[in-house]
Every structure is written in C-alpha cells, then in structure tokens.
Amino acid sequence: MFTETWERFSFYGMRALLVFYLSKAFLFSDEAAYAIYGSYTALVYATPVLGGLLADRLLGFRKAVLIGGVLMALGHFAMAVQNRQVFYFALALLICGNGFFKPNISSLVGRLYTTDDPRRDSAFTIFYMGINLGGFLSPIACGYLGERLGWHWGFGLAGIGMLLGVVVFLRAQPLLAGLAEPPPRGESRRAFLGISPDAWVYLGTALTIALAWQLVQHGALVGSMLIVFGVAVFLGLCAYFLRSKDRAERGRLGVALLLTVFSVVFWSFFEQTGTSMSLFTDRNVNRSLFGISIPASQFQSVNSLFILLLAPVFSWLWLYLARRRLEPTTPLKFALGTVQLGLGFVALYVGAVTSRTTGAVPMFWLVLCYCLHSTGELCLSPIGLSMITKLAPKGMTGILMGTWFLASSFAQYAASLIAQLTGVKEGGAAATALPTPTETVMVYGSVFGTIGWVALGVGIFMVIVSPLIARRMYGVH
C-alpha cells in the first residue's frame, strides 16, 4: 500500500501543477494546455497494456515495478527544468514509467488473495485508500511549493516521493513470498540475435520514450494512435474470447470488457478535475477561508481527503452486506458510482447558476461536488481493479489490467476534448487580459450541467441492466 502511496504522491503532485504550469509559466492558451494535458494522461493510461504484457510474459511484477519507479522519478526531476523540450522529455519518462508501474502493482495485490476470497474487494479498497493518501498530501505540499515558491520545487518534491516509493517496495520484498518474480524460463525467454529478452525490453523502452517525447507535442496524432491501438487490443481480446471453449470464462471476460467500456464514460467526466475544474476553481470559486486565499491547486486534495475518510466505511460496508448476502453486484456498484458522479456535476451547475451576478461560486458547491465524486469513485474504481483480477482468465491478469487502463486512456483524451469546450482565453500576450468571473462562470457551468445530466442518464441505464450483466459473471460476485 505504501509503495503505491508514494507513487501516487508523485503523480498527483505533478498533476496538480501541470495545467497551471502550462498556462502560467509557458503561457499556453486554455485549449493548448488541455491538449497537452490530455495527450500526456492518455499515454500514461495506454502504456500499462504493454507493461502488463511484459510483466506477465517476461519481467515479473518486481522488476517491472522497479523499472517504472526509476523512470518516473527521473521524469519528475526533469520537470524541474523550465525548458519546453526538457519538459516534453520529462513527460515521456513519466509515461513509460507509469506503463511499467501501474498495472503490475495493482495485479500484485490481486495475487495475494484467492478469487473467491470475500476480503478481496475490501483489500482493494484499503489499497485505494493508500493511493489517496498520496493523492491528498501531494497537491497540498507540491501545490504550495509550486505556486508559492517556484515550479521546480513542486516537481522536485514529487520526484522525491517516487524515490521513497521505490525504497518501500524494495524493503517489502520478503512479504511478497515470491509472487512478484518472473514466470518460469521457456521458449519465450531465449535470446534473439544474441540479445536477451530483458535487454530487448530495455531497448524497446528507450525507443518508446523517444516516441512519447514527440507524441505529447501532437495531440491529434495521439487520438488517432489510441483508436488504432485500442481496436487492435479489442480485436485480440475478442479473438481469445471466441477461441475459449469455457462458457464461464467467456462470460466473465465479456463482462470485464463491457464494464471497462462503461468506465470510459465515468473517467472522461471525472477527469475534468485536472483541467476545466482546476481553472474553474482558480477563476470562479471563492477560495477565501478565514481570510486566507487557498491556492487552486490544493483543492485537488479534497477528493483524496474524502476517499481517506470514506474508504474504511465502504470497506466495512461491503463486508457487512456480503455477510448478509445483500452486497450489490459489481455492475450495480458501477451504476451507483456513475449516478453519484452526475449529481456532483449538477451541484457545480447549481453553484454557477446561483452565482451569475458575482461570478464567485461559494466553496461549498465545489466541496459538495468532490464529495459526490469521491463516493462515486469508491463504488467504481477499487471495485473495477478487483473485478479485473477476479474475472481475468488465468495468465491474462496483467494484460486485462492493462486494458482497464487503456480504457482510462481513451477517457483521459476524451476528457481533454470536453475541457476544451470551457476554453475562455487566448495564450501569449493575451494571457494578461483574463475575462472577468461573471463572463466565465456560465461557460464552465453550462458544460458541467450537460456532463451531469448525461452521467445521470448513463447511470440509471446501468442500474436497469445490471442484473442481466451480473448473470454473465457465473457466480463471481
């Protein structure tokens, strides 16, 4: 848990600053900042497909996590250099490092429990609480240092957090009882052209970093590649689905893919946090508390604070309901999460509508939104991670976990396109002439309202069809 805590400290610390860094340090327009942010986060969630595959087939979870942690630490430290090309290279290091780290640390948690162990969902909820401990602390610490002392201080602290994560993981090896080691050596691990498989992985990683360095600068190309990559992965999984002769295995795999598709809707809306909601908070939320103006980046810790407070409650609740055979099925949990997400955006819309005359939305509406998003997230995200480890066919956990994050990649890219609907200024010299809060409040408010009603509609539809989906899980709750 603590390894993931420090990794998330580094990730969320950087994310809290990224849009502000682009718009205030490099003077990008809103649209350009959102596009770069979307390209980065989309690639961050696409690379775990390859990282999961390499861990399953060659590296094992231990080596994959270590490679990822080192690359991410280097990326955070490189972010401290205020140069555009170094900045893009730093993003490339973070993208590739996350590809090795993210799917495999989650899959490793799943290996600690049998498929029918009722503690699994609760374990992933506790694991998710560790994620959000890092997510809570980092926007406060990195956000304060970045906005008040200098961007390089904030990014540097994120890098230190990642190094601590690597140290914790190394010290925890005896507790893993060999579960993170590579698969047995076989034909797939023989040298090719005199070069070992591990060396090929390192060479491919270097080439991927160079490719990502260019891709983060070309958002439209990222979108096209995601479509091609996503279709290829989907067709590969469909081919496996059709070849499988086990009816239960086919059904479970089908449910995993279907719920993964539903998750795209949730995350494409939820991930407004790092883009449109960040600038909305900066421009249109009354951030004064007891006479102190809170930096906008620090509000990204509110979601994680609610997760920390509520995750133990949800963990207890699932076990309590399971003992009484009343626990909602996984599809129903997904549906309830989406409904709560929609209600959160409706709260922001109401706050904007009632603040038209001043353009300053009371902090209450933003906090209420984060609260509803957090309860929705607890119904979907840790449950989704647990679902993948329960429904994945044997030997495909890493690949299917990577597919889960690939869906999040599509969602991140879609989120950046949605955020661009709220763009309110040009870059360059015009960045000094911001529109007034009364001019921008309903630009954001109308988009948030539309998101809210769409999410509510999708969530209600999922509630209706959840019993049908649950039947295809063949006894897996």
N, C-alpha and C positions, 0 to 999 in steps of 0.2 A: 504493500500500500504506500509506504513512504517513498519508494523509488518513483512511483507514478506521481506522488505529491510534488516532488521536486521537479519532475519533468513538466508537469502542468504549471508549476510556478514560473518556469522559464517561458513556456508557450503563452500563457495568459498575460504575463508581464509584457512581453513583446506585442501581443495583440492589442492590449490596452492603449499602447502608444502609437501603433502603426498608422492609422488614418490621420491622427493629429500630426505625426511626424511628416507625413507626405504633404499635408495641406499647409502646415505652418513652417516647416524647415525647407522643403523643396518647392513650396508654393504651387502645388498641383491644384487644378480645379477639383470640385467635388467628384465629378464624373470620372476624371482620370485617377484620382485616389481610390475610388471604389473599384475601378477596373483592375488596378494593380493588386489591391487587397483581394479581390475575387480570384484573380489568376493564382496568387500565392496560396490562398486557402484551398482552392480547388485542387491544386497539385499536391498540397500537403495531404489531402484525403484520398488522392488517386494512387500515390506510390505505395501505400500499405498492401495493395493487391500483390505487387511484386515482392515486397518484403515478407509477406506471409508465405508466399510460394517458396522463396529461397530458404526460409526458416524450416518449413515442412520437409523440404527435399534435401537440403544440403547443410545449412549452418547450425540448425538447432536454435532454440529460443535464446539461450545465454549469449552466444556470440552475436546474434542479430541485435539484441538489445544493447549490447556494449558498443557495437559499431554505430548504431543510431544515436546513442547518448553522446559519444565523442563528436560526431559530425554536428549535432545540434549545439553543443557548447561552443564549437568553433564558429558556427553561424551567428550566435548571439554576440560573441566578442567582436566579430567583424562588423556587426550592425553599429558598433560604437564609432566607426569611422564615417564621417559625414561626406561621402563621395558617392555619386549615383551608381557607378559601375560596381564599386565595392558593396554598396547596398544590395544591388541585384544579385551579386555573387553570394552574399550572406543569406539571402532568401533561398537560393539554390541549395546551400548546405543544410538549411533548416528543412527544406522539402524532402531531401533524400534521407536525412537523419530520421525524420519522423516516419518515413516509409519502413525503415527497419525496426523502429522502436514501438510504434503504436499498436499494430495488430498483435505483436508477439507478447507484449507484457499482458494484454488482455487475455490472449489464449492460454497463457501460463496459469492465470487464475482459474480458468475453467478446468485445467488438468488436475487441480488439487481436489476436485470433487467428482464423484460418480454422476452419471447422467440423471439418475432418479433421486439424488440427494436433495431433500427439501431445503437444505441450507444454501443451495447454490444461488438462488435469487437474492437472498439476504447477504451472501458473501459479496456478490457483485454490487449490491447497494452500499456496503461498507467500503468496498474498493472505490466506488464512485464518490463516497464521502472524502476519501483521500485525494482524489482528483480535485475536488472542490475546495479542500483545504489550501492547496496550492493556488487554485483559482481565486480564492478570497484574499490571500495575503499579497499576491503579486501585483494586482492593479493598485493596491494601496501603496506598497513600497516602491515598485517600479514607476507607477504613475506619478507619485510625489517627486521622486528623484528626476524623472524625465521632464516633467513640466515646470518644476521649480528650480532645479539645479543645472540641468542640461541633459539632452537626449542620450548622450553616451553613458551617463551614469545609470540611467534606467535600463538600457540594453546590457550594460556590463553586469548589473546585478542579476539579470535574467540568465546570463551565461554562468555565473557562479552557482545559481540554483540548479542548473543542469548538471554541472560537475558534482554537486552534492548527491544528486540522484544516482549518478554512476557509482559513486563510492558506496552508497547504501546498498545498491544491487550487488556489488562485489562482496560485501560483508555478509549478505544474506544467502550466499550460495549453499552453505550446509543445510539450510532449511528446505531447500528445493528437492532434496533426495534424488538428484539425477534427472529430474523431469525436464530440465531445460537443455539437455545435451543433444548433440546431432543424432539423426537416425543412423542405424547400422550402415556401415560402408557396403556398397554394392556396385553394380554396373554404372549407376549414375554418378558415382564419385571417383571414377577413373580419370586420369589425366588426359587432356585433349591437346594435341600439338605440343606435348611435353609440359603443359602448364596445368597445375592442379585446379580442381573446380573452385576452391576458395579464392585462388588468385584471379580466376576469371570473374568472380563476383566483385573483387576489388577493382579490377579494370573496368567492368561494366558500371560500377558505382561512379568512378571518375568521369566516364563519358556521360552518364546521366546527370551529374552535377553541371557539366558544361552545357548540356541541352536545356536543363531547367533554368540556367542563367539567362539564356535567350528567351525562353518561353514566358517568363514572368514579365517581360517587356512587351509582349504581344498577346493581349487578352483574347482577341478574336480567334487566333490560332489555337489557344488553349481550349476554347469552346469546341472547335472542330475536332481536335485530338481527343477530347473527352468523349465525344459522340462515337468516334471510331473505336477507341479503347473500350468504352462501355458496351458497345454492340458485340465486340469480339469476346469479352468476358461473358456476357449474357448467352451468346451462342455456345460457348464452351460448356457452360453450366447446363444449358438445355440439352446438349449432346450427352452429357453424363446422365441427366435426368431420363432421357429416352433409352439409354443403354441399360440402366439399372432394372433388374428383374424383381427387386424387393419392393412390393407395393407400399409398405410403410415408409421405407426410405425415400421413395419418390414423393409421397405425400408430404413428408416433413420438409424435404428440400424445396418443394413448391411453395409451402407456407413461408419458409425462410425468405425466399426470393420475393414473394408478394408483400410481406411486411417490410422488407427492405425498400421496396418501391414506395410504399406508404410513408416511410420515414423521410423520403426526399421532400415531401410536402412540409412536414414538420420542420426540418432543419433549414429549408430555404426561407422560411418565415422567421424562425428562431434566431438565425444568424444575422438578423438586422442589428443585433447587439453591437457588433464591432464596426458597423458602418453608419447607416442612417440614424439609428438610435443614439450613437455616440455624438454625432454632430447636432442632433435634436437636443440632447442634454446640454451641450455646450452653448447652444444659441437660444433655446426656448424654455428651459427649465429653470425655475428659481432655485439656485443651488446654495442659498444662504441658510446656514444653520447656526443659531446662537451668535449671529454676527460674523461668522466665518464663512467665506466662499469656498466650497469644496471643489477641487479640480474635477472636470468632467470625466477624465479617465478613471478616477477612483470609483465611480458609480458602477463600473463593470464588476466590482467585487460584491455588489448587493445580491446578485443571482447566486453566487457561490456561498454567501452567508446563509441564505435561505436553505440551500442544499445541506449545509453543515447542520443546521438546526433541525431540519425535517427528515434527513436521510435515516437517522436512527428510528424515528417514528414510523416511516414507511417500511423499514426493515422488520421492525416488530409487527407492524400491521399485516404484512404478507404472511409471516409465520403464524400469527394469531388466526387469520382467516383460513390458512391451509389446514391447521389442526381441526377446524370446524367444517372443512370441506366447502368453504364459502369464498375462497380466493378467486378473484377474477381471472379469466384465461388471459394468456399473453395478447391475443388480438384485442380483447376488450380493454386491457391496460393501455395499449397503443391508442385506442379510440378516445379514452378518457384524457390521455395526455394531450391529444390534438384539440379537444374541446377547451381545455384549460388554456392552451396557447392562444386560441382565438379570443377567449374572454380577456386575456391580458392586453391584446391589441385594441379591443373595444374600450378598455379602460383608458388607454392613451388617447384614443379618438375623443372620448368624452372630455378628458382633460383639455385637449386642444380646442374643442368647440366652446367650452365654457370659459376659455381664456383668450378669445379672439380680440377683445378690446385692448388687452395689455401685451399679449404675445408671450407672457411669462406663466408657464404652466406650473401649478403647485407641485412640489416634490412628491406629495402623497400619491399622485396618479402614476408617476414613474415607479415608485416603490411597489405599489399595488400590481403593476404590470410585471415587474420582476418576480414578485411572489407567485403569481399565477403561472408564469413561465417556468418557475422552479418546480412547482408541484406537477406541472405537466411533464417536465423533463424527467422527474423521478418515476413517472409512470411509463416512460418510454425508453430513455437512453440506457440505464443499467439493465433494464429488462431485455432490451434489444441485444446487448452484449451476452447476457445469459442465454437468450434464445438461440443465438448462433452456435454456442458451444453445446447446447442440448440437441439441436436439430441437424447439425452438420454430419454428413456421412463420415465414417472412420477414415482418417488420413486426409481429410479436407477442411479441418477446422481453421487452419491458417489462411487457406485460400478464401473460404467463405467469410472469415472475419475481414479479410482484405476487401471483399466485395461489399460488405457493410460500409466500410469506409469509402469505397468508391462511390457508393450512392450518396454519401455525405459530400463527396467531391462535386457531384452534379448539383447538390443543394447549395454548396458554397458559391458556385459560379452563378446559379440562378439568383441567389441572394444578392450578389453584386449587381445584377441586372435590375432587380426590383429596387435596390437602393438608389440606382441612377435616376429613378423617377422622382426622387426628392432633391436632386441637384439644384442648388439655388444661386451659384455664383461662378464666375469665370476665374481662371488662375492668373498667375503673373501679377502685374501691377494692380489689377482689379481686386486682388485678394485683400487690399487695404480698404476697400469700399464694400463692406458687407451689407446685405439687405437688413432692414430693421426686423426685430422679432415679430411685429404684427404682420409683416409681409411673408414671413416664413412659416408661422405656426400652423396654418391650414395646408400648406404644401406638404408638410410632414403628416398632419392629422388626417387628411383625406386618404393618403396612401396607407396609413396604419389602420384606418377604418375598413378599407377594402380588404386588407390582409385578414383582419379579424373575422369578417363575415364569411370569407372563403374558408378559413380554417374551421370555423364552427360547422359549416356545411359538410366538409370532408369528415370531421369528427363524428357528426351524427350519422352519416352514412356508414362509417366503420362500426359504430355501435350496433347498427341494424344487421350487418353482415358478419359480425364477429362469431356468432355461433356456428355458421357454416364453415368459416375458416378453421375454427378450433377442432372440428371433426377430422380434418385432414392431418392433424398432428399425431393421430393414432396413439393416444394415451399419454403423450408428453404434455404436461400442463404448462 
